[in-house]
Amino acid sequence: MSLCQYLNRIERLDALIRRKSTGPPKELARKLDISERWLYKLLGELREELDCPIEYDQYVRSYVYSVKGKMVIGFQKNLSKEEMRQTMGGSYRKNSCCIYLFSDL
């Protein structure tokens, strides 16, 4: 599997979790076009390695985030000091490239 396919799958998983529409594990695996065993491995990696607070909610029959937030995957441009002042109202914050980040909204 290519990196692009892997990241797209994670983005789809994140969207389904935020909408609380994953369904039970078997259904989610089908939606992501992976085996149920691979789904459990992926969820374990996201929980353990990236500290994603993913839980299964029996009531809504969906995986959910126990903390409001989302995964962000992509590239962040390093802004010049002037660009940072314009975008952040004068505060200086160094931007960096990140692959995965779970942040509160």
C-alpha positions in Angstrom: 0.0 0.0 0.0 1.3 3.4 -0.9 1.7 6.2 1.7 -0.9 8.2 -0.2 -3.5 5.4 0.2 -2.6 5.0 3.8 -3.0 8.7 4.6 -6.3 8.8 2.6 -7.6 5.9 4.6 -6.7 7.6 7.9 -8.5 10.8 6.7 -11.6 8.8 5.8 -11.5 7.1 9.2 -11.2 10.5 11.0 -14.2 11.9 9.0 -16.3 8.8 9.9 -15.3 9.0 13.6 -16.1 12.8 13.8 -19.5 12.1 12.2 -20.1 9.2 14.5 -20.9 7.1 11.5 -18.3 4.3 11.5 -20.8 1.6 12.4 -19.5 -1.6 14.1 -16.0 -2.9 13.4 -17.0 -5.2 10.6 -18.9 -2.4 8.8 -16.1 0.1 9.3 -13.6 -2.4 7.8 -15.8 -2.7 4.8 -16.1 1.1 4.4 -12.3 1.4 4.5 -11.8 -1.6 2.2 -9.6 -3.4 4.7 -9.9 -6.6 6.8 -11.4 -6.4 10.3 -8.0 -7.6 11.7 -6.2 -4.8 9.9 -8.7 -2.3 11.3 -7.9 -3.3 14.8 -4.2 -2.9 14.1 -4.8 0.6 12.6 -6.9 1.7 15.6 -4.3 0.4 18.0 -1.5 2.3 16.2 -3.6 5.5 16.3 -4.3 5.1 20.0 -0.9 4.1 21.1 1.5 5.9 18.8 -0.5 9.1 18.2 -2.5 9.2 21.4 -5.8 9.5 19.5 -8.6 9.1 22.1 -10.7 6.7 20.0 -13.4 4.7 21.8 -16.3 2.5 20.7 -19.7 3.9 21.8 -22.1 1.0 22.1 -25.1 3.4 22.2 -24.5 5.0 18.8 -22.7 1.9 17.4 -19.8 3.9 16.3 -16.2 4.7 17.1 -16.0 8.2 18.6 -13.4 10.6 19.9 -13.6 10.9 23.7 -12.2 14.4 23.4 -13.5 16.8 20.8 -10.9 17.2 18.0 -9.7 15.9 14.7 -6.6 14.5 13.0 -4.6 16.8 10.8 -2.4 15.3 8.1 -0.5 17.5 5.7 2.2 20.1 5.2 2.4 23.4 7.0 4.3 26.2 5.4 7.0 28.0 7.4 5.8 31.6 7.4 8.1 34.7 7.5 7.9 36.9 10.6 5.9 39.4 8.7 3.4 36.8 7.5 3.1 35.5 11.0 2.4 39.0 12.4 -0.3 39.5 9.7 -2.0 36.1 10.3 -1.6 35.9 14.1 -2.3 39.5 15.1 1.3 40.3 16.0 2.2 37.2 18.0 5.2 35.2 16.8 4.9 31.5 16.6 7.1 29.1 14.7 5.2 26.9 12.3 6.5 23.4 11.5 5.7 20.5 9.2 3.6 17.8 10.9 2.3 14.4 9.7 -0.2 13.6 12.4 -1.6 15.9 15.1 -4.6 15.5 17.3 -5.8 18.8 18.5 -8.8 20.1 20.6 -11.2 22.3 18.8 
